[in-house]
Amino acid sequence: MTQFLRRLGRLALIYLMALLVGFLLYLVLIASPLLASISLLFYRGVLLAFAGAIMLAILGALAARRFTVLDLQTVVGAIPLSLAFNISFLIVFPVTFDRSITMFLLARIEQRDGQLDAQGLQQVFIREYLKEMRQIDRRIDEQSVSGNIRVEDGRIFITPQGKRLLRGGRIVSVWFDADPRFVNAPSKENQDPISSDTARKIVR
């Protein structure tokens, strides 16, 4: 039993070291100019996470040849764990902060501490987030690159891939009891038609 616990503790320590080294490698890659031509943070982050996993695998293989405490099976098991952690970190923190409306609103509340009410905050959101920062244009560009939509003559169409993404999102939304309004548009009879002129007036 004691020997088993020692082996378990050694394995946990190796995995913890792999997580730490893999994460530090990932931070170095993020700060480097590698793949800087990819403008979408999520895509660049995922590709760099895989690059970091490959580098960690090479380091682990070299370490396994030098230190008897390591074996290739343990190294192979540690690589997916490190990769999963780095991608989870990317999604939970940098990607969320990069597009979070909540963070945007908190920054404006901090700037005008005590000067805004709900209506004033809404006006700031429309003027800065939608108009000055052109976040709708940014989302259109991102989703076009992702293949979820296509733009023809200024009109936006959803692609089969986009429909599959929405179907998956609706399933996950039901599982986790999330707000369904984000993945389900209101029925057409409950919608007011919005022309391009009307949309432009909204963001003015």
C-alpha positions in Angstrom: 0.0 0.0 0.0 2.8 2.4 0.9 4.6 1.6 -2.4 1.4 2.3 -4.3 0.9 5.7 -2.6 4.5 6.6 -3.4 4.0 5.7 -7.0 0.7 7.7 -7.1 2.4 10.7 -5.5 5.3 10.6 -7.9 2.9 10.4 -10.8 0.9 13.3 -9.5 4.1 15.3 -9.1 5.2 14.5 -12.7 1.8 15.6 -14.0 1.9 18.8 -12.0 5.4 19.6 -13.4 4.1 18.9 -16.9 1.2 21.3 -16.4 3.6 24.0 -15.0 6.2 23.6 -17.7 3.6 23.3 -20.5 1.8 26.4 -19.2 5.1 28.4 -19.1 5.9 27.3 -22.6 2.4 28.4 -23.7 2.8 31.9 -22.1 6.2 32.3 -23.9 4.6 31.3 -27.2 1.7 33.7 -26.7 4.1 36.5 -26.0 6.2 35.6 -29.1 5.5 36.9 -32.6 4.8 33.3 -33.7 1.6 33.1 -35.8 1.1 36.8 -35.2 -0.5 37.1 -38.6 -3.6 35.3 -37.3 -5.8 38.1 -36.1 -8.3 35.9 -34.2 -7.1 35.3 -30.7 -8.9 32.0 -30.3 -7.5 30.4 -33.4 -4.0 31.7 -32.7 -4.3 30.5 -29.1 -5.4 27.0 -30.1 -2.6 26.6 -32.7 0.0 27.8 -30.2 -1.4 25.4 -27.6 -0.8 22.5 -30.0 2.7 23.9 -30.8 3.4 24.0 -27.1 2.2 20.4 -26.6 4.6 19.3 -29.4 7.5 21.1 -27.7 6.5 19.6 -24.3 6.5 16.1 -25.8 10.0 16.6 -27.2 11.2 17.8 -23.8 9.5 15.0 -22.0 11.0 12.4 -24.4 14.5 13.8 -23.8 13.9 13.9 -20.0 12.6 10.3 -20.1 15.9 9.1 -21.7 17.9 10.9 -19.0 15.9 10.3 -15.8 14.8 6.8 -14.9 11.9 8.1 -12.8 10.2 9.1 -16.0 8.8 6.7 -18.6 7.3 7.4 -22.0 3.9 6.2 -20.9 3.8 8.9 -18.2 5.0 11.5 -20.7 2.4 10.5 -23.3 -0.3 10.8 -20.6 0.9 14.2 -19.4 0.8 15.9 -22.9 -3.0 15.8 -23.4 -3.5 17.0 -19.9 -1.2 20.0 -20.5 -2.9 20.7 -23.8 -6.4 20.5 -22.3 -5.4 22.9 -19.5 -3.9 25.5 -21.8 -6.9 25.5 -24.1 -9.2 25.7 -21.1 -7.2 28.7 -19.8 -7.4 30.3 -23.2 -11.2 30.0 -23.4 -11.9 31.0 -19.8 -9.6 34.0 -19.5 -8.0 35.7 -22.6 -10.8 34.9 -25.1 -13.5 35.8 -22.6 -11.8 39.1 -21.7 -11.2 39.8 -25.4 -14.9 40.0 -26.1 -16.7 40.2 -22.8 -19.5 42.8 -22.7 -19.4 42.5 -18.9 -15.7 43.5 -18.8 -16.4 46.4 -21.1 -19.2 47.7 -18.9 -17.2 47.3 -15.7 -14.4 49.4 -17.2 -16.8 52.2 -18.1 -18.4 52.1 -14.7 -14.9 52.3 -13.1 -14.1 55.3 -15.4 -17.3 57.1 -14.4 -17.7 55.7 -10.9 -21.1 56.8 -9.6 -21.9 59.0 -12.6 -24.0 56.5 -14.6 -27.4 55.0 -14.2 -28.7 52.1 -16.2 -29.9 54.3 -19.1 -26.6 56.1 -19.2 -24.7 52.8 -19.3 -26.9 51.6 -22.1 -26.1 54.8 -24.1 -22.3 54.3 -23.5 -22.6 50.7 -24.7 -24.4 51.7 -27.9 -22.1 54.6 -28.7 -18.7 53.0 -27.8 -19.1 49.3 -28.1 -21.4 49.1 -31.1 -20.4 52.3 -33.0 -16.9 53.4 -32.1 -15.4 49.9 -31.5 -17.4 48.5 -34.5 -18.0 45.2 -32.7 -20.7 44.1 -35.1 -18.2 44.4 -38.0 -15.7 42.5 -36.0 -18.1 39.6 -35.3 -19.1 39.5 -39.0 -15.4 39.3 -40.0 -14.7 36.6 -37.4 -17.7 34.5 -38.3 -16.9 34.8 -42.0 -13.4 33.5 -41.4 -14.8 30.8 -39.1 -17.1 29.7 -41.9 -20.3 30.1 -39.9 -21.7 32.9 -42.2 -21.1 34.2 -45.7 -21.6 37.8 -46.9 -23.0 38.4 -50.4 -23.8 41.9 -51.6 -23.8 43.2 -48.1 -26.4 40.6 -47.0 -25.4 38.0 -44.3 -26.3 34.4 -44.7 -25.8 31.5 -42.3 -23.9 28.5 -43.6 -24.6 24.8 -42.8 -21.7 24.9 -40.4 -23.2 27.8 -38.6 -26.5 26.0 -38.3 -24.7 22.9 -36.9 -23.0 25.2 -34.4 -26.3 26.7 -33.3 -27.9 23.2 -32.9 -25.0 22.2 -30.7 -25.3 25.4 -28.7 -29.0 24.8 -28.1 -28.3 21.3 -26.8 -25.6 22.6 -24.4 -27.9 25.4 -23.4 -30.6 22.9 -22.4 -28.2 20.7 -20.5 -26.8 23.5 -18.4 -30.1 25.5 -18.2 -28.6 28.6 -19.8 -30.5 31.6 -21.0 -32.2 30.2 -24.3 -32.6 33.7 -25.8 -28.9 33.7 -26.8 -29.3 30.7 -29.1 -33.0 31.0 -30.1 -34.3 34.0 -31.9 -37.9 35.0 -31.3 -40.5 33.7 -33.8 -40.9 35.9 -36.9 -44.4 37.0 -36.0 -43.0 38.5 -32.8 -40.2 40.3 -34.7 -40.2 43.8 -36.0 -38.4 44.0 -39.3 -35.2 46.0 -39.0 -33.9 47.7 -42.1 -30.4 48.8 -42.6 -31.4 52.5 -42.1 -33.1 51.5 -38.8 -30.0 49.6 -37.7 -27.8 52.6 -38.4 -30.1 54.9 -36.3 -29.8 52.5 -33.4 -26.0 52.8 -33.1 -26.0 56.6 -33.6 
